[in-house]
Amino acid sequence: MNENRVKISRPQLKLLEKLSNAVGVSGNEDEVRQIVVEEIRPLVDEYRVDRMGNLLAIKHAKTAGAARVMFAAHMDEVGFMLVQADTEGCYAFEAVGGIDERQLLAKPVLVGKDHLPGVIGSKPVHLTSPAERAKVTPLGQLRIDLSPACAGKASVGDYATFATRFWRSGDSLFGKALDDRLGVATLIELARLNPGTAEVLFAFTVQEELGLRGARVAAYDFEPDMAFVVDSTPAFDLPLDESEDENVLYNCRLGAGPAIYLADAGTISDPRLIQFLTRIAEECEIPYQFRQPGGGGTDAGAIHITRGGVPSVSVSVPGRYAHSPVLHAKLSDWKNTLALLYQALEKANRSILNADR
């Protein structure tokens, strides 16, 4: 493996920090898209924003007839939308994307284009009964409190997201929206490292958290020979309680390398691409793991059933606490994911698909 090309150093980490701190709730990805355009513009031959808001970029192959290889990562994050103004700067809101209501009490948030600071308020513990505290507070009883000074500065329809700021601690990375800003940063780096052996189609997609909407449009436009979807997947590898002998439902683990999908709720990954990735990982001594089959999904769920079908596979950076105010990922897992995908890009050709599915 060309180790001197594939690296994660200060520039890549600063970009990830910028992406993580940016606000890009599903349907409102412009802030993230602007960062990506700035980075991708000098690295590709052409780019454009489609009618859905996807950023589509192409780096042409050095030779004619090369495989059309799509890499997709979604720009959006889960968050909130204001739906009603109450008194003194308080707003009722709805969730945008899959958010666990248990995660919301007293969390700082940023609202609107001006990133107005606020907090998700609830009744204080002193005024609640044991029965109330034993229940999850319904979303309809929560309010985003911007303070009386900000009354009127936000409007119904404004988006909001968690106010978490990115930080690093050794090999650990913490931040909001690392699902999927890790994937976005990976695609940008692949564009920088691109060996030119394939016609590379980069899709920075929108509204993945609302049903893979942008990916469906992007794949139809690109009509690729194959697709690699880069995302973050939940790692439930926390210690067990005393009543359990072994955690067999961990999904994937931090520190074990990129998680290659076999199947999820929306996709059975193309076995030829699974074999292609695992062969590369073993030849190049890149650690990897298989994501346990089950629920969840990625943009591959829309891409693989576009037009006449697109052979697809997902590769994810493991992360704890997905769809919460902060996700915990490993720098080493990110680097190994980039290394695996770079090798896949360098070696990708149509002959991979010659075998029976």
DABEL-V229582 format. One record per residue. N is the residue number from 0. RES is the residue in one letter. PSI is psi in degrees with one decimal (NA if undefined). OMEGA is omega as a letter, one per 30 degrees, with the letter a starting at -180 (999 if undefined). NEAR is the number of other ideal C-beta (glycine too) atoms within 12 Angstrom. Layout:
n:N res:RES psi:PSI omega:OMEGA near:NEAR
n:N res:RES psi:PSI omega:OMEGA near:NEAR
//
This chain:
n:0 res:M psi:142.1 omega:a near:25
n:1 res:N psi:81.7 omega:a near:15
n:2 res:E psi:-33.0 omega:a near:16
n:3 res:N psi:-15.4 omega:l near:10
n:4 res:R psi:-40.0 omega:a near:20
n:5 res:V psi:108.2 omega:l near:30
n:6 res:K psi:155.1 omega:l near:22
n:7 res:I psi:110.9 omega:a near:33
n:8 res:S psi:-163.4 omega:a near:16
n:9 res:R psi:-46.0 omega:a near:12
n:10 res:P psi:-41.9 omega:l near:16
n:11 res:Q psi:-37.9 omega:l near:30
n:12 res:L psi:-37.7 omega:l near:26
n:13 res:K psi:-37.8 omega:l near:18
n:14 res:L psi:-44.3 omega:l near:31
n:15 res:L psi:-41.6 omega:l near:42
n:16 res:E psi:-44.5 omega:l near:27
n:17 res:K psi:-42.3 omega:l near:28
n:18 res:L psi:-42.7 omega:a near:44
n:19 res:S psi:-41.2 omega:a near:43
n:20 res:N psi:-20.1 omega:l near:29
n:21 res:A psi:153.1 omega:l near:38
n:22 res:V psi:125.0 omega:a near:42
n:23 res:G psi:57.4 omega:l near:45
n:24 res:V psi:147.3 omega:a near:43
n:25 res:S psi:125.8 omega:a near:37
n:26 res:G psi:-5.6 omega:a near:29
n:27 res:N psi:52.3 omega:a near:34
n:28 res:E psi:7.1 omega:a near:43
n:29 res:D psi:-40.7 omega:a near:23
n:30 res:E psi:-41.6 omega:l near:32
n:31 res:V psi:-43.8 omega:a near:40
n:32 res:R psi:-38.9 omega:l near:34
n:33 res:Q psi:-39.6 omega:l near:22
n:34 res:I psi:-44.4 omega:a near:30
n:35 res:V psi:-42.1 omega:l near:43
n:36 res:V psi:-44.6 omega:l near:27
n:37 res:E psi:-38.9 omega:a near:19
n:38 res:E psi:-39.3 omega:a near:32
n:39 res:I psi:-25.1 omega:a near:38
n:40 res:R psi:-48.6 omega:a near:19
n:41 res:P psi:-1.9 omega:a near:14
n:42 res:L psi:-12.8 omega:a near:25
n:43 res:V psi:167.3 omega:a near:30
n:44 res:D psi:-28.2 omega:l near:21
n:45 res:E psi:152.3 omega:l near:17
n:46 res:Y psi:158.1 omega:l near:29
n:47 res:R psi:163.2 omega:l near:24
n:48 res:V psi:123.7 omega:a near:26
n:49 res:D psi:-177.6 omega:a near:25
n:50 res:R psi:-21.1 omega:l near:14
n:51 res:M psi:-22.0 omega:a near:33
n:52 res:G psi:-1.9 omega:l near:34
n:53 res:N psi:142.9 omega:l near:42
n:54 res:L psi:115.0 omega:a near:44
n:55 res:L psi:125.9 omega:a near:39
n:56 res:A psi:148.6 omega:a near:41
n:57 res:I psi:133.2 omega:l near:30
n:58 res:K psi:113.9 omega:a near:34
n:59 res:H psi:149.7 omega:l near:21
n:60 res:A psi:158.0 omega:l near:26
n:61 res:K psi:-15.6 omega:a near:15
n:62 res:T psi:151.4 omega:l near:13
n:63 res:A psi:150.9 omega:l near:8
n:64 res:G psi:12.3 omega:a near:14
n:65 res:A psi:158.1 omega:l near:27
n:66 res:A psi:144.3 omega:l near:31
n:67 res:R psi:106.3 omega:a near:29
n:68 res:V psi:120.9 omega:a near:44
n:69 res:M psi:134.0 omega:l near:48
n:70 res:F psi:129.1 omega:a near:55
n:71 res:A psi:140.0 omega:l near:54
n:72 res:A psi:141.1 omega:a near:55
n:73 res:H psi:139.7 omega:a near:55
n:74 res:M psi:-20.5 omega:a near:52
n:75 res:D psi:163.6 omega:l near:48
n:76 res:E psi:161.8 omega:l near:51
n:77 res:V psi:157.5 omega:l near:39
n:78 res:G psi:-142.9 omega:a near:44
n:79 res:F psi:161.3 omega:l near:42
n:80 res:M psi:131.1 omega:l near:32
n:81 res:L psi:133.3 omega:a near:35
n:82 res:V psi:-12.5 omega:l near:24
n:83 res:Q psi:135.4 omega:l near:19
n:84 res:A psi:124.4 omega:l near:24
n:85 res:D psi:-159.7 omega:a near:22
n:86 res:T psi:153.4 omega:l near:15
n:87 res:E psi:44.2 omega:l near:16
n:88 res:G psi:15.2 omega:l near:25
n:89 res:C psi:142.1 omega:a near:26
n:90 res:Y psi:133.5 omega:l near:39
n:91 res:A psi:152.1 omega:a near:26
n:92 res:F psi:162.2 omega:l near:40
n:93 res:E psi:155.3 omega:l near:27
n:94 res:A psi:144.6 omega:l near:33
n:95 res:V psi:107.1 omega:a near:33
n:96 res:G psi:179.1 omega:a near:33
n:97 res:G psi:103.9 omega:l near:23
n:98 res:I psi:136.0 omega:l near:33
n:99 res:D psi:119.4 omega:a near:20
n:100 res:E psi:-22.7 omega:l near:24
n:101 res:R psi:-20.6 omega:a near:19
n:102 res:Q psi:-3.7 omega:a near:28
n:103 res:L psi:-27.4 omega:a near:35
n:104 res:L psi:128.1 omega:l near:28
n:105 res:A psi:21.5 omega:a near:23
n:106 res:K psi:133.3 omega:l near:32
n:107 res:P psi:143.3 omega:a near:26
n:108 res:V psi:165.1 omega:l near:40
n:109 res:L psi:135.0 omega:a near:38
n:110 res:V psi:133.0 omega:l near:41
n:111 res:G psi:178.8 omega:a near:32
n:112 res:K psi:-26.1 omega:l near:20
n:113 res:D psi:1.6 omega:l near:18
n:114 res:H psi:49.2 omega:l near:25
n:115 res:L psi:129.5 omega:a near:31
n:116 res:P psi:138.8 omega:l near:26
n:117 res:G psi:-176.1 omega:l near:36
n:118 res:V psi:145.5 omega:l near:28
n:119 res:I psi:109.1 omega:a near:37
n:120 res:G psi:156.7 omega:l near:27
n:121 res:S psi:171.3 omega:l near:28
n:122 res:K psi:133.5 omega:a near:17
n:123 res:P psi:155.6 omega:a near:11
n:124 res:V psi:-31.0 omega:a near:13
n:125 res:H psi:-24.8 omega:a near:8
n:126 res:L psi:9.1 omega:l near:9
n:127 res:T psi:152.1 omega:l near:16
n:128 res:S psi:162.0 omega:l near:11
n:129 res:P psi:-35.7 omega:l near:8
n:130 res:A psi:-40.1 omega:l near:7
n:131 res:E psi:-40.9 omega:a near:18
n:132 res:R psi:-21.0 omega:l near:16
n:133 res:A psi:-8.9 omega:a near:9
n:134 res:K psi:155.0 omega:l near:16
n:135 res:V psi:129.7 omega:l near:18
n:136 res:T psi:122.7 omega:a near:24
n:137 res:P psi:150.1 omega:a near:16
n:138 res:L psi:-37.8 omega:a near:25
n:139 res:G psi:-17.6 omega:l near:16
n:140 res:Q psi:-4.1 omega:a near:20
n:141 res:L psi:155.5 omega:l near:34
n:142 res:R psi:146.0 omega:l near:34
n:143 res:I psi:119.9 omega:a near:45
n:144 res:D psi:113.1 omega:l near:32
n:145 res:L psi:-3.6 omega:a near:36
n:146 res:S psi:152.8 omega:l near:22
n:147 res:P psi:-31.2 omega:a near:13
n:148 res:A psi:-24.4 omega:a near:14
n:149 res:C psi:6.6 omega:l near:27
n:150 res:A psi:127.8 omega:a near:19
n:151 res:G psi:-11.6 omega:l near:18
n:152 res:K psi:-18.2 omega:l near:22
n:153 res:A psi:159.5 omega:a near:37
n:154 res:S psi:154.2 omega:l near:22
n:155 res:V psi:132.4 omega:a near:20
n:156 res:G psi:-14.5 omega:l near:22
n:157 res:D psi:147.5 omega:l near:36
n:158 res:Y psi:158.3 omega:l near:40
n:159 res:A psi:155.7 omega:l near:47
n:160 res:T psi:171.8 omega:l near:48
n:161 res:F psi:146.9 omega:a near:41
n:162 res:A psi:16.0 omega:a near:29
n:163 res:T psi:137.8 omega:l near:29
n:164 res:R psi:142.5 omega:a near:21
n:165 res:F psi:141.5 omega:l near:31
n:166 res:W psi:160.9 omega:l near:20
n:167 res:R psi:142.1 omega:l near:24
n:168 res:S psi:97.3 omega:a near:14
n:169 res:G psi:-124.0 omega:a near:12
n:170 res:D psi:-1.8 omega:a near:19
n:171 res:S psi:139.9 omega:l near:24
n:172 res:L psi:133.3 omega:a near:38
n:173 res:F psi:137.2 omega:l near:29
n:174 res:G psi:165.6 omega:l near:39
n:175 res:K psi:156.6 omega:l near:46
n:176 res:A psi:19.0 omega:l near:52
n:177 res:L psi:-19.8 omega:l near:51
n:178 res:D psi:94.1 omega:g near:43
n:179 res:D psi:40.3 omega:l near:53
n:180 res:R psi:-22.5 omega:l near:46
n:181 res:L psi:-41.8 omega:l near:51
n:182 res:G psi:-41.2 omega:l near:51
n:183 res:V psi:-47.1 omega:l near:50
n:184 res:A psi:-34.1 omega:l near:47
n:185 res:T psi:-44.2 omega:l near:48
n:186 res:L psi:-39.8 omega:l near:50
n:187 res:I psi:-41.2 omega:a near:41
n:188 res:E psi:-36.0 omega:l near:39
n:189 res:L psi:-37.3 omega:l near:45
n:190 res:A psi:-35.6 omega:l near:36
n:191 res:R psi:-36.6 omega:a near:28
n:192 res:L psi:-8.2 omega:a near:31
n:193 res:N psi:122.1 omega:a near:34
n:194 res:P psi:-10.7 omega:l near:26
n:195 res:G psi:12.3 omega:a near:21
n:196 res:T psi:-10.8 omega:a near:25
n:197 res:A psi:161.8 omega:l near:35
n:198 res:E psi:105.5 omega:a near:34
n:199 res:V psi:128.4 omega:a near:46
n:200 res:L psi:110.1 omega:a near:44
n:201 res:F psi:122.9 omega:l near:49
n:202 res:A psi:111.2 omega:l near:55
n:203 res:F psi:102.5 omega:a near:51
n:204 res:T psi:163.0 omega:l near:55
n:205 res:V psi:159.2 omega:l near:43
n:206 res:Q psi:33.1 omega:l near:31
n:207 res:E psi:-38.6 omega:a near:52
n:208 res:E psi:-9.2 omega:l near:38
n:209 res:L psi:11.4 omega:l near:29
n:210 res:G psi:30.4 omega:l near:24
n:211 res:L psi:33.6 omega:a near:41
n:212 res:R psi:-46.4 omega:a near:30
n:213 res:G psi:-36.9 omega:a near:40
n:214 res:A psi:-36.8 omega:l near:53
n:215 res:R psi:-44.3 omega:a near:33
n:216 res:V psi:-43.2 omega:a near:29
n:217 res:A psi:-43.9 omega:a near:44
n:218 res:A psi:-37.5 omega:l near:41
n:219 res:Y psi:-39.4 omega:l near:27
n:220 res:D psi:-46.9 omega:a near:30
n:221 res:F psi:-36.8 omega:a near:33
n:222 res:E psi:62.8 omega:a near:21
n:223 res:P psi:164.0 omega:l near:40
n:224 res:D psi:-31.5 omega:a near:34
n:225 res:M psi:161.8 omega:a near:43
n:226 res:A psi:137.5 omega:l near:49
n:227 res:F psi:119.5 omega:a near:53
n:228 res:V psi:127.7 omega:a near:52
n:229 res:V psi:121.5 omega:a near:51
n:230 res:D psi:-171.5 omega:l near:53
n:231 res:S psi:139.3 omega:a near:50
n:232 res:T psi:146.2 omega:a near:49
n:233 res:P psi:132.0 omega:l near:38
n:234 res:A psi:109.3 omega:l near:35
n:235 res:F psi:71.2 omega:a near:26
n:236 res:D psi:32.7 omega:a near:28
n:237 res:L psi:158.6 omega:l near:17
n:238 res:P psi:148.7 omega:l near:10
n:239 res:L psi:161.0 omega:l near:14
n:240 res:D psi:174.2 omega:a near:8
n:241 res:E psi:-18.0 omega:a near:6
n:242 res:S psi:-7.9 omega:a near:7
n:243 res:E psi:140.5 omega:a near:12
n:244 res:D psi:-36.0 omega:a near:8
n:245 res:E psi:138.5 omega:l near:10
n:246 res:N psi:102.8 omega:a near:18
n:247 res:V psi:2.1 omega:a near:12
n:248 res:L psi:41.2 omega:a near:18
n:249 res:Y psi:-13.3 omega:l near:27
n:250 res:N psi:-64.2 omega:l near:32
n:251 res:C psi:174.6 omega:a near:43
n:252 res:R psi:145.2 omega:l near:30
n:253 res:L psi:142.1 omega:l near:35
n:254 res:G psi:-0.8 omega:a near:29
n:255 res:A psi:7.9 omega:l near:28
n:256 res:G psi:179.8 omega:l near:35
n:257 res:P psi:143.7 omega:l near:50
n:258 res:A psi:113.4 omega:l near:49
n:259 res:I psi:127.9 omega:a near:48
n:260 res:Y psi:133.2 omega:l near:45
n:261 res:L psi:-45.9 omega:l near:28
n:262 res:A psi:149.6 omega:l near:27
n:263 res:D psi:-164.6 omega:a near:34
n:264 res:A psi:-20.5 omega:a near:17
n:265 res:G psi:-9.7 omega:a near:28
n:266 res:T psi:137.8 omega:l near:36
n:267 res:I psi:112.4 omega:a near:24
n:268 res:S psi:147.2 omega:l near:39
n:269 res:D psi:121.6 omega:a near:33
n:270 res:P psi:-28.8 omega:l near:22
n:271 res:R psi:-36.9 omega:l near:25
n:272 res:L psi:-34.1 omega:l near:39
n:273 res:I psi:-48.0 omega:l near:35
n:274 res:Q psi:-39.0 omega:l near:23
n:275 res:F psi:-47.8 omega:a near:37
n:276 res:L psi:-42.6 omega:a near:44
n:277 res:T psi:-35.9 omega:l near:29
n:278 res:R psi:-43.8 omega:l near:20
n:279 res:I psi:-46.3 omega:a near:31
n:280 res:A psi:-42.4 omega:a near:32
n:281 res:E psi:-39.3 omega:l near:18
n:282 res:E psi:-36.3 omega:a near:17
n:283 res:C psi:2.3 omega:l near:25
n:284 res:E psi:44.6 omega:l near:15
n:285 res:I psi:121.2 omega:l near:32
n:286 res:P psi:142.7 omega:l near:26
n:287 res:Y psi:167.8 omega:l near:36
n:288 res:Q psi:161.3 omega:l near:33
n:289 res:F psi:130.7 omega:l near:30
n:290 res:R psi:131.9 omega:a near:41
n:291 res:Q psi:131.4 omega:l near:27
n:292 res:P psi:147.3 omega:l near:24
n:293 res:G psi:-142.3 omega:a near:22
n:294 res:G psi:-169.5 omega:a near:20
n:295 res:G psi:-175.9 omega:l near:32
n:296 res:G psi:170.0 omega:a near:34
n:297 res:T psi:-177.5 omega:l near:44
n:298 res:D psi:-18.6 omega:l near:52
n:299 res:A psi:-28.2 omega:a near:53
n:300 res:G psi:-30.6 omega:l near:35
n:301 res:A psi:-37.9 omega:a near:39
n:302 res:I psi:-42.3 omega:a near:48
n:303 res:H psi:-14.7 omega:l near:38
n:304 res:I psi:21.5 omega:l near:22
n:305 res:T psi:141.6 omega:a near:28
n:306 res:R psi:-124.4 omega:a near:18
n:307 res:G psi:9.3 omega:a near:12
n:308 res:G psi:140.5 omega:a near:23
n:309 res:V psi:115.5 omega:l near:39
n:310 res:P psi:124.0 omega:a near:38
n:311 res:S psi:153.4 omega:l near:46
n:312 res:V psi:147.5 omega:l near:48
n:313 res:S psi:142.1 omega:l near:52
n:314 res:V psi:124.2 omega:a near:57
n:315 res:S psi:149.6 omega:l near:51
n:316 res:V psi:122.5 omega:a near:53
n:317 res:P psi:146.2 omega:l near:46
n:318 res:G psi:136.2 omega:l near:45
n:319 res:R psi:149.4 omega:l near:31
n:320 res:Y psi:40.5 omega:a near:28
n:321 res:A psi:148.4 omega:l near:36
n:322 res:H psi:34.0 omega:l near:35
n:323 res:S psi:-177.4 omega:a near:31
n:324 res:P psi:-18.2 omega:a near:35
n:325 res:V psi:138.1 omega:l near:29
n:326 res:L psi:141.5 omega:a near:41
n:327 res:H psi:116.9 omega:l near:37
n:328 res:A psi:170.4 omega:a near:50
n:329 res:K psi:133.6 omega:l near:36
n:330 res:L psi:-39.5 omega:a near:31
n:331 res:S psi:-37.4 omega:l near:24
n:332 res:D psi:-40.6 omega:l near:41
n:333 res:W psi:-46.5 omega:a near:47
n:334 res:K psi:-42.5 omega:a near:35
n:335 res:N psi:-30.8 omega:l near:41
n:336 res:T psi:-45.8 omega:l near:51
n:337 res:L psi:-42.9 omega:a near:43
n:338 res:A psi:-43.2 omega:a near:38
n:339 res:L psi:-43.8 omega:a near:42
n:340 res:L psi:-32.9 omega:l near:52
n:341 res:Y psi:-45.1 omega:l near:43
n:342 res:Q psi:-38.1 omega:l near:36
n:343 res:A psi:-42.0 omega:l near:46
n:344 res:L psi:-40.9 omega:a near:44
n:345 res:E psi:-32.3 omega:a near:29
n:346 res:K psi:-4.2 omega:a near:27
n:347 res:A psi:130.0 omega:l near:40
n:348 res:N psi:168.9 omega:a near:24
n:349 res:R psi:-21.3 omega:a near:23
n:350 res:S psi:-20.3 omega:l near:14
n:351 res:I psi:-32.7 omega:a near:28
n:352 res:L psi:6.8 omega:a near:27
n:353 res:N psi:-30.1 omega:a near:13
n:354 res:A psi:157.6 omega:l near:15
n:355 res:D psi:142.5 omega:l near:8
n:356 res:R psi:NA omega:999 near:18
//
